[in-house]
Amino acid sequence: VDFDSIVENIQDLNSLVEEGISQVEHTARGARLRRPEPLPLTLYQDGIVVGHGAFRPYQHPATQQCLQDIMDGYFPSELQPRYPDGV
């Protein structure tokens, strides 16, 4: 696993979503500005943890797909159902 390339690609993806930009959140009494919550990705020697999820070894197909998406310059496709507007 090329950790340097993964971190570099994640930084590129983060710059695409313009970190720190607030979003409008509608409330019962109107609306307010909300900063999007970051989704941490923790890299270990033998696997990853996405958000507060379970440890996933690099040999697992879903982990390999997640990292391949990042290496290809895309946000992991597994995040799309939970974050349809991006993360």
Biopython code that builds the backbone (N, CA, C, O; Angstrom):
import numpy as np
from Bio.PDB.StructureBuilder import StructureBuilder

atoms = [
    (1, "VAL", "N", (0.850, -1.176, 0.000)),
    (1, "VAL", "CA", (0.000, 0.000, 0.000)),
    (1, "VAL", "C", (0.895, 1.239, 0.000)),
    (1, "VAL", "O", (1.785, 1.376, 0.839)),
    (2, "ASP", "N", (0.649, 2.128, -0.944)),
    (2, "ASP", "CA", (1.427, 3.366, -1.059)),
    (2, "ASP", "C", (0.726, 4.469, -0.261)),
    (2, "ASP", "O", (-0.112, 5.204, -0.782)),
    (3, "PHE", "N", (1.099, 4.560, 1.026)),
    (3, "PHE", "CA", (0.450, 5.514, 1.923)),
    (3, "PHE", "C", (0.601, 6.956, 1.452)),
    (3, "PHE", "O", (-0.336, 7.747, 1.558)),
    (4, "ASP", "N", (1.762, 7.296, 0.938)),
    (4, "ASP", "CA", (1.988, 8.676, 0.486)),
    (4, "ASP", "C", (1.023, 9.060, -0.637)),
    (4, "ASP", "O", (0.473, 10.161, -0.639)),
    (5, "SER", "N", (0.822, 8.153, -1.582)),
    (5, "SER", "CA", (-0.105, 8.439, -2.689)),
    (5, "SER", "C", (-1.539, 8.546, -2.201)),
    (5, "SER", "O", (-2.294, 9.403, -2.660)),
    (6, "ILE", "N", (-1.914, 7.681, -1.275)),
    (6, "ILE", "CA", (-3.276, 7.739, -0.731)),
    (6, "ILE", "C", (-3.507, 9.074, -0.042)),
    (6, "ILE", "O", (-4.525, 9.726, -0.274)),
    (7, "VAL", "N", (-2.560, 9.490, 0.812)),
    (7, "VAL", "CA", (-2.705, 10.760, 1.537)),
    (7, "VAL", "C", (-2.738, 11.923, 0.554)),
    (7, "VAL", "O", (-3.533, 12.848, 0.723)),
    (8, "GLU", "N", (-1.896, 11.894, -0.461)),
    (8, "GLU", "CA", (-1.878, 12.970, -1.468)),
    (8, "GLU", "C", (-3.217, 13.053, -2.202)),
    (8, "GLU", "O", (-3.742, 14.145, -2.415)),
    (9, "ASN", "N", (-3.766, 11.906, -2.586)),
    (9, "ASN", "CA", (-5.050, 11.906, -3.291)),
    (9, "ASN", "C", (-6.182, 12.370, -2.384)),
    (9, "ASN", "O", (-7.088, 13.067, -2.839)),
    (10, "ILE", "N", (-6.145, 11.998, -1.118)),
    (10, "ILE", "CA", (-7.160, 12.465, -0.171)),
    (10, "ILE", "C", (-7.080, 13.981, -0.018)),
    (10, "ILE", "O", (-8.111, 14.652, 0.038)),
    (11, "GLN", "N", (-5.880, 14.519, 0.049)),
    (11, "GLN", "CA", (-5.725, 15.974, 0.143)),
    (11, "GLN", "C", (-6.282, 16.656, -1.098)),
    (11, "GLN", "O", (-6.914, 17.707, -0.996)),
    (12, "ASP", "N", (-6.056, 16.071, -2.261)),
    (12, "ASP", "CA", (-6.614, 16.624, -3.506)),
    (12, "ASP", "C", (-8.140, 16.597, -3.479)),
    (12, "ASP", "O", (-8.789, 17.567, -3.870)),
    (13, "LEU", "N", (-8.711, 15.485, -3.018)),
    (13, "LEU", "CA", (-10.169, 15.384, -2.929)),
    (13, "LEU", "C", (-10.726, 16.390, -1.929)),
    (13, "LEU", "O", (-11.760, 17.008, -2.180)),
    (14, "ASN", "N", (-10.044, 16.556, -0.797)),
    (14, "ASN", "CA", (-10.496, 17.527, 0.197)),
    (14, "ASN", "C", (-10.496, 18.937, -0.371)),
    (14, "ASN", "O", (-11.395, 19.722, -0.072)),
    (15, "SER", "N", (-9.505, 19.268, -1.183)),
    (15, "SER", "CA", (-9.462, 20.612, -1.758)),
    (15, "SER", "C", (-10.605, 20.823, -2.752)),
    (15, "SER", "O", (-11.043, 21.954, -2.961)),
    (16, "LEU", "N", (-11.087, 19.745, -3.362)),
    (16, "LEU", "CA", (-12.206, 19.858, -4.295)),
    (16, "LEU", "C", (-13.495, 20.270, -3.603)),
    (16, "LEU", "O", (-14.309, 20.985, -4.188)),
    (17, "VAL", "N", (-13.689, 19.835, -2.386)),
    (17, "VAL", "CA", (-14.926, 20.156, -1.680)),
    (17, "VAL", "C", (-14.801, 21.444, -0.884)),
    (17, "VAL", "O", (-15.707, 21.801, -0.130)),
    (18, "GLU", "N", (-13.679, 22.144, -1.047)),
    (18, "GLU", "CA", (-13.485, 23.442, -0.400)),
    (18, "GLU", "C", (-13.815, 23.373, 1.084)),
    (18, "GLU", "O", (-14.837, 23.884, 1.541)),
    (19, "GLU", "N", (-12.919, 22.726, 1.819)),
    (19, "GLU", "CA", (-13.105, 22.584, 3.261)),
    (19, "GLU", "C", (-13.425, 23.925, 3.910)),
    (19, "GLU", "O", (-12.871, 24.959, 3.538)),
    (20, "GLY", "N", (-14.315, 23.889, 4.872)),
    (20, "GLY", "CA", (-14.671, 25.087, 5.614)),
    (20, "GLY", "C", (-15.869, 25.823, 5.054)),
    (20, "GLY", "O", (-16.316, 26.806, 5.644)),
    (21, "ILE", "N", (-16.404, 25.371, 3.924)),
    (21, "ILE", "CA", (-17.574, 26.011, 3.351)),
    (21, "ILE", "C", (-18.810, 25.563, 4.137)),
    (21, "ILE", "O", (-19.010, 24.370, 4.363)),
    (22, "SER", "N", (-19.614, 26.505, 4.541)),
    (22, "SER", "CA", (-20.822, 26.190, 5.297)),
    (22, "SER", "C", (-21.968, 25.825, 4.360)),
    (22, "SER", "O", (-22.012, 26.254, 3.207)),
    (23, "GLN", "N", (-22.887, 25.027, 4.879)),
    (23, "GLN", "CA", (-24.077, 24.639, 4.137)),
    (23, "GLN", "C", (-25.295, 25.141, 4.889)),
    (23, "GLN", "O", (-25.258, 25.306, 6.109)),
    (24, "VAL", "N", (-26.375, 25.384, 4.159)),
    (24, "VAL", "CA", (-27.616, 25.821, 4.781)),
    (24, "VAL", "C", (-28.349, 24.578, 5.291)),
    (24, "VAL", "O", (-28.580, 23.623, 4.548)),
    (25, "GLU", "N", (-28.708, 24.616, 6.574)),
    (25, "GLU", "CA", (-29.473, 23.540, 7.185)),
    (25, "GLU", "C", (-30.822, 24.107, 7.593)),
    (25, "GLU", "O", (-30.890, 25.062, 8.366)),
    (26, "HIS", "N", (-31.894, 23.523, 7.076)),
    (26, "HIS", "CA", (-33.235, 23.997, 7.396)),
    (26, "HIS", "C", (-33.656, 23.457, 8.757)),
    (26, "HIS", "O", (-33.449, 22.284, 9.065)),
    (27, "THR", "N", (-34.247, 24.326, 9.560)),
    (27, "THR", "CA", (-34.725, 23.956, 10.885)),
    (27, "THR", "C", (-36.213, 24.272, 10.978)),
    (27, "THR", "O", (-36.789, 24.847, 10.054)),
    (28, "ALA", "N", (-36.827, 23.900, 12.081)),
    (28, "ALA", "CA", (-38.255, 24.164, 12.276)),
    (28, "ALA", "C", (-38.541, 25.664, 12.332)),
    (28, "ALA", "O", (-39.635, 26.104, 11.977)),
    (29, "ARG", "N", (-37.559, 26.447, 12.776)),
    (29, "ARG", "CA", (-37.755, 27.893, 12.914)),
    (29, "ARG", "C", (-37.075, 28.711, 11.818)),
    (29, "ARG", "O", (-36.997, 29.935, 11.920)),
    (30, "GLY", "N", (-36.588, 28.051, 10.782)),
    (30, "GLY", "CA", (-35.921, 28.779, 9.705)),
    (30, "GLY", "C", (-34.759, 27.970, 9.148)),
    (30, "GLY", "O", (-34.921, 26.840, 8.686)),
    (31, "ALA", "N", (-33.590, 28.581, 9.206)),
    (31, "ALA", "CA", (-32.397, 27.911, 8.683)),
    (31, "ALA", "C", (-31.170, 28.421, 9.431)),
    (31, "ALA", "O", (-31.206, 29.469, 10.076)),
    (32, "ARG", "N", (-30.092, 27.661, 9.332)),
    (32, "ARG", "CA", (-28.829, 28.082, 9.931)),
    (32, "ARG", "C", (-27.686, 27.529, 9.094)),
    (32, "ARG", "O", (-27.854, 26.576, 8.334)),
    (33, "LEU", "N", (-26.533, 28.143, 9.249)),
    (33, "LEU", "CA", (-25.354, 27.657, 8.544)),
    (33, "LEU", "C", (-24.720, 26.532, 9.352)),
    (33, "LEU", "O", (-24.620, 26.604, 10.577)),
    (34, "ARG", "N", (-24.298, 25.498, 8.644)),
    (34, "ARG", "CA", (-23.688, 24.353, 9.290)),
    (34, "ARG", "C", (-22.443, 23.966, 8.498)),
    (34, "ARG", "O", (-22.463, 23.898, 7.269)),
    (35, "ARG", "N", (-21.368, 23.715, 9.229)),
    (35, "ARG", "CA", (-20.161, 23.220, 8.576)),
    (35, "ARG", "C", (-20.260, 21.715, 8.466)),
    (35, "ARG", "O", (-20.633, 21.049, 9.432)),
    (36, "PRO", "N", (-19.937, 21.167, 7.314)),
    (36, "PRO", "CA", (-20.000, 19.709, 7.159)),
    (36, "PRO", "C", (-19.023, 19.022, 8.112)),
    (36, "PRO", "O", (-17.916, 19.506, 8.348)),
    (37, "GLU", "N", (-19.453, 17.893, 8.648)),
    (37, "GLU", "CA", (-18.594, 17.113, 9.529)),
    (37, "GLU", "C", (-17.583, 16.339, 8.684)),
    (37, "GLU", "O", (-17.960, 15.728, 7.684)),
    (38, "PRO", "N", (-16.321, 16.354, 9.065)),
    (38, "PRO", "CA", (-15.339, 15.555, 8.317)),
    (38, "PRO", "C", (-15.556, 14.067, 8.564)),
    (38, "PRO", "O", (-16.093, 13.672, 9.599)),
    (39, "LEU", "N", (-15.145, 13.267, 7.632)),
    (39, "LEU", "CA", (-15.218, 11.821, 7.768)),
    (39, "LEU", "C", (-13.780, 11.306, 7.835)),
    (39, "LEU", "O", (-13.085, 11.273, 6.820)),
    (40, "PRO", "N", (-13.336, 10.908, 9.019)),
    (40, "PRO", "CA", (-11.941, 10.474, 9.137)),
    (40, "PRO", "C", (-11.687, 9.134, 8.453)),
    (40, "PRO", "O", (-12.544, 8.250, 8.432)),
    (41, "LEU", "N", (-10.507, 9.013, 7.904)),
    (41, "LEU", "CA", (-10.018, 7.760, 7.335)),
    (41, "LEU", "C", (-8.690, 7.482, 8.040)),
    (41, "LEU", "O", (-7.736, 8.250, 7.917)),
    (42, "THR", "N", (-8.645, 6.384, 8.771)),
    (42, "THR", "CA", (-7.438, 6.025, 9.500)),
    (42, "THR", "C", (-6.759, 4.874, 8.783)),
    (42, "THR", "O", (-7.363, 3.828, 8.546)),
    (43, "LEU", "N", (-5.488, 5.082, 8.439)),
    (43, "LEU", "CA", (-4.710, 4.067, 7.740)),
    (43, "LEU", "C", (-3.801, 3.347, 8.735)),
    (43, "LEU", "O", (-3.077, 3.979, 9.505)),
    (44, "TYR", "N", (-3.852, 2.037, 8.706)),
    (44, "TYR", "CA", (-2.978, 1.203, 9.526)),
    (44, "TYR", "C", (-2.095, 0.365, 8.614)),
    (44, "TYR", "O", (-2.319, 0.309, 7.405)),
    (45, "GLN", "N", (-1.118, -0.270, 9.179)),
    (45, "GLN", "CA", (-0.210, -1.100, 8.404)),
    (45, "GLN", "C", (-0.948, -2.243, 7.713)),
    (45, "GLN", "O", (-0.561, -2.667, 6.624)),
    (46, "ASP", "N", (-2.013, -2.744, 8.347)),
    (46, "ASP", "CA", (-2.705, -3.910, 7.823)),
    (46, "ASP", "C", (-4.173, -3.672, 7.465)),
    (46, "ASP", "O", (-4.899, -4.625, 7.178)),
    (47, "GLY", "N", (-4.626, -2.390, 7.479)),
    (47, "GLY", "CA", (-6.006, -2.123, 7.118)),
    (47, "GLY", "C", (-6.408, -0.680, 7.358)),
    (47, "GLY", "O", (-5.557, 0.171, 7.617)),
    (48, "ILE", "N", (-7.714, -0.397, 7.271)),
    (48, "ILE", "CA", (-8.230, 0.964, 7.417)),
    (48, "ILE", "C", (-9.462, 0.963, 8.313)),
    (48, "ILE", "O", (-10.078, -0.072, 8.566)),
    (49, "VAL", "N", (-9.799, 2.160, 8.783)),
    (49, "VAL", "CA", (-11.074, 2.405, 9.455)),
    (49, "VAL", "C", (-11.649, 3.661, 8.809)),
    (49, "VAL", "O", (-10.990, 4.700, 8.775)),
    (50, "VAL", "N", (-12.877, 3.568, 8.295)),
    (50, "VAL", "CA", (-13.562, 4.706, 7.690)),
    (50, "VAL", "C", (-14.580, 5.217, 8.702)),
    (50, "VAL", "O", (-15.454, 4.475, 9.151)),
    (51, "GLY", "N", (-14.456, 6.490, 9.052)),
    (51, "GLY", "CA", (-15.349, 7.074, 10.045)),
    (51, "GLY", "C", (-15.160, 6.380, 11.376)),
    (51, "GLY", "O", (-14.035, 6.193, 11.838)),
    (52, "HIS", "N", (-16.260, 6.001, 11.984)),
    (52, "HIS", "CA", (-16.213, 5.286, 13.256)),
    (52, "HIS", "C", (-16.595, 3.825, 13.050)),
    (52, "HIS", "O", (-17.082, 3.161, 13.966)),
    (53, "GLY", "N", (-16.367, 3.336, 11.836)),
    (53, "GLY", "CA", (-16.731, 1.970, 11.493)),
    (53, "GLY", "C", (-15.725, 0.949, 12.001)),
    (53, "GLY", "O", (-14.818, 1.261, 12.773)),
    (54, "ALA", "N", (-15.913, -0.243, 11.553)),
    (54, "ALA", "CA", (-15.068, -1.366, 11.961)),
    (54, "ALA", "C", (-13.751, -1.348, 11.190)),
    (54, "ALA", "O", (-13.645, -0.768, 10.110)),
    (55, "PHE", "N", (-12.765, -1.994, 11.774)),
    (55, "PHE", "CA", (-11.479, -2.182, 11.103)),
    (55, "PHE", "C", (-11.687, -3.062, 9.882)),
    (55, "PHE", "O", (-12.387, -4.074, 9.939)),
    (56, "ARG", "N", (-11.062, -2.658, 8.767)),
    (56, "ARG", "CA", (-11.178, -3.407, 7.522)),
    (56, "ARG", "C", (-9.795, -3.730, 6.996)),
    (56, "ARG", "O", (-9.038, -2.818, 6.661)),
    (57, "PRO", "N", (-9.442, -5.014, 6.913)),
    (57, "PRO", "CA", (-8.118, -5.385, 6.393)),
    (57, "PRO", "C", (-7.998, -5.053, 4.902)),
    (57, "PRO", "O", (-8.991, -5.021, 4.176)),
    (58, "TYR", "N", (-6.763, -4.809, 4.467)),
    (58, "TYR", "CA", (-6.521, -4.463, 3.067)),
    (58, "TYR", "C", (-6.937, -5.586, 2.108)),
    (58, "TYR", "O", (-7.237, -5.316, 0.945)),
    (59, "GLN", "N", (-6.959, -6.813, 2.569)),
    (59, "GLN", "CA", (-7.313, -7.935, 1.693)),
    (59, "GLN", "C", (-8.811, -7.990, 1.390)),
    (59, "GLN", "O", (-9.217, -8.663, 0.443)),
    (60, "HIS", "N", (-9.623, -7.310, 2.160)),
    (60, "HIS", "CA", (-11.081, -7.337, 1.958)),
    (60, "HIS", "C", (-11.423, -6.617, 0.649)),
    (60, "HIS", "O", (-10.914, -5.523, 0.403)),
    (61, "PRO", "N", (-12.270, -7.209, -0.188)),
    (61, "PRO", "CA", (-12.614, -6.580, -1.478)),
    (61, "PRO", "C", (-13.182, -5.166, -1.350)),
    (61, "PRO", "O", (-12.861, -4.305, -2.169)),
    (62, "ALA", "N", (-14.021, -4.907, -0.339)),
    (62, "ALA", "CA", (-14.589, -3.560, -0.178)),
    (62, "ALA", "C", (-13.505, -2.547, 0.170)),
    (62, "ALA", "O", (-13.577, -1.394, -0.256)),
    (63, "THR", "N", (-12.511, -2.960, 0.934)),
    (63, "THR", "CA", (-11.390, -2.076, 1.268)),
    (63, "THR", "C", (-10.578, -1.779, 0.023)),
    (63, "THR", "O", (-10.196, -0.634, -0.220)),
    (64, "GLN", "N", (-10.315, -2.808, -0.763)),
    (64, "GLN", "CA", (-9.568, -2.611, -2.001)),
    (64, "GLN", "C", (-10.296, -1.674, -2.951)),
    (64, "GLN", "O", (-9.665, -0.844, -3.606)),
    (65, "GLN", "N", (-11.622, -1.798, -3.035)),
    (65, "GLN", "CA", (-12.405, -0.906, -3.901)),
    (65, "GLN", "C", (-12.361, 0.526, -3.386)),
    (65, "GLN", "O", (-12.229, 1.465, -4.170)),
    (66, "CYS", "N", (-12.469, 0.695, -2.081)),
    (66, "CYS", "CA", (-12.413, 2.026, -1.461)),
    (66, "CYS", "C", (-11.092, 2.713, -1.799)),
    (66, "CYS", "O", (-11.075, 3.867, -2.227)),
    (67, "LEU", "N", (-10.001, 2.004, -1.606)),
    (67, "LEU", "CA", (-8.688, 2.590, -1.876)),
    (67, "LEU", "C", (-8.466, 2.801, -3.368)),
    (67, "LEU", "O", (-7.816, 3.770, -3.761)),
    (68, "GLN", "N", (-8.990, 1.917, -4.202)),
    (68, "GLN", "CA", (-8.855, 2.099, -5.647)),
    (68, "GLN", "C", (-9.597, 3.346, -6.102)),
    (68, "GLN", "O", (-9.101, 4.087, -6.950)),
    (69, "ASP", "N", (-10.788, 3.585, -5.542)),
    (69, "ASP", "CA", (-11.527, 4.804, -5.867)),
    (69, "ASP", "C", (-10.695, 6.034, -5.521)),
    (69, "ASP", "O", (-10.609, 6.970, -6.316)),
    (70, "ILE", "N", (-10.087, 6.035, -4.345)),
    (70, "ILE", "CA", (-9.254, 7.168, -3.917)),
    (70, "ILE", "C", (-8.063, 7.326, -4.845)),
    (70, "ILE", "O", (-7.737, 8.439, -5.255)),
    (71, "MET", "N", (-7.409, 6.218, -5.180)),
    (71, "MET", "CA", (-6.236, 6.283, -6.057)),
    (71, "MET", "C", (-6.614, 6.743, -7.463)),
    (71, "MET", "O", (-5.794, 7.333, -8.167)),
    (72, "ASP", "N", (-7.848, 6.476, -7.869)),
    (72, "ASP", "CA", (-8.317, 6.922, -9.186)),
    (72, "ASP", "C", (-8.784, 8.378, -9.169)),
    (72, "ASP", "O", (-9.170, 8.924, -10.202)),
    (73, "GLY", "N", (-8.747, 9.009, -7.976)),
    (73, "GLY", "CA", (-9.122, 10.418, -7.873)),
    (73, "GLY", "C", (-10.591, 10.656, -7.574)),
    (73, "GLY", "O", (-11.102, 11.753, -7.798)),
    (74, "TYR", "N", (-11.272, 9.635, -7.071)),
    (74, "TYR", "CA", (-12.691, 9.754, -6.762)),
    (74, "TYR", "C", (-12.934, 9.535, -5.269)),
    (74, "TYR", "O", (-12.137, 8.900, -4.578)),
    (75, "PHE", "N", (-14.051, 10.077, -4.793)),
    (75, "PHE", "CA", (-14.483, 9.735, -3.441)),
    (75, "PHE", "C", (-14.941, 8.285, -3.475)),
    (75, "PHE", "O", (-15.488, 7.838, -4.483)),
    (76, "PRO", "N", (-14.730, 7.545, -2.398)),
    (76, "PRO", "CA", (-15.149, 6.136, -2.398)),
    (76, "PRO", "C", (-16.627, 5.989, -2.721)),
    (76, "PRO", "O", (-17.475, 6.645, -2.117)),
    (77, "SER", "N", (-16.922, 5.127, -3.674)),
    (77, "SER", "CA", (-18.309, 4.933, -4.112)),
    (77, "SER", "C", (-19.192, 4.401, -2.994)),
    (77, "SER", "O", (-20.408, 4.592, -3.024)),
    (78, "GLU", "N", (-18.601, 3.740, -2.011)),
    (78, "GLU", "CA", (-19.396, 3.213, -0.894)),
    (78, "GLU", "C", (-20.020, 4.324, -0.053)),
    (78, "GLU", "O", (-20.957, 4.070, 0.704)),
    (79, "LEU", "N", (-19.513, 5.548, -0.175)),
    (79, "LEU", "CA", (-20.034, 6.669, 0.612)),
    (79, "LEU", "C", (-21.232, 7.341, -0.042)),
    (79, "LEU", "O", (-21.946, 8.100, 0.613)),
    (80, "GLN", "N", (-21.459, 7.077, -1.305)),
    (80, "GLN", "CA", (-22.512, 7.780, -2.037)),
    (80, "GLN", "C", (-23.909, 7.596, -1.437)),
    (80, "GLN", "O", (-24.648, 8.577, -1.355)),
    (81, "PRO", "N", (-24.311, 6.389, -1.012)),
    (81, "PRO", "CA", (-25.653, 6.272, -0.419)),
    (81, "PRO", "C", (-25.821, 7.088, 0.873)),
    (81, "PRO", "O", (-26.893, 7.638, 1.123)),
    (82, "ARG", "N", (-24.773, 7.165, 1.683)),
    (82, "ARG", "CA", (-24.867, 7.914, 2.944)),
    (82, "ARG", "C", (-24.677, 9.406, 2.754)),
    (82, "ARG", "O", (-25.225, 10.205, 3.513)),
    (83, "TYR", "N", (-23.903, 9.789, 1.744)),
    (83, "TYR", "CA", (-23.589, 11.201, 1.502)),
    (83, "TYR", "C", (-23.851, 11.536, 0.027)),
    (83, "TYR", "O", (-22.901, 11.750, -0.726)),
    (84, "PRO", "N", (-25.104, 11.585, -0.394)),
    (84, "PRO", "CA", (-25.393, 11.828, -1.812)),
    (84, "PRO", "C", (-24.939, 13.201, -2.302)),
    (84, "PRO", "O", (-24.735, 13.393, -3.501)),
    (85, "ASP", "N", (-24.778, 14.156, -1.386)),
    (85, "ASP", "CA", (-24.328, 15.496, -1.776)),
    (85, "ASP", "C", (-22.833, 15.682, -1.569)),
    (85, "ASP", "O", (-22.326, 16.799, -1.670)),
    (86, "GLY", "N", (-22.123, 14.597, -1.279)),
    (86, "GLY", "CA", (-20.679, 14.673, -1.063)),
    (86, "GLY", "C", (-20.354, 14.647, 0.422)),
    (86, "GLY", "O", (-21.221, 14.823, 1.278)),
    (87, "VAL", "N", (-19.071, 14.422, 0.695)),
    (87, "VAL", "CA", (-18.601, 14.340, 2.080)),
    (87, "VAL", "C", (-17.336, 15.150, 2.221)),
    (87, "VAL", "O", (-16.766, 15.220, 3.310)),
]
sb = StructureBuilder()
sb.init_structure("model")
sb.init_model(0)
sb.init_chain("A")
sb.init_seg("    ")
for serial, (resi, resn, name, xyz) in enumerate(atoms, 1):
    if name == "N":
        sb.init_residue(resn, " ", resi, " ")
    sb.init_atom(name, np.array(xyz, "f"), 0.0, 1.0, " ", f" {name:<3s}", serial, name[0])
structure = sb.get_structure()
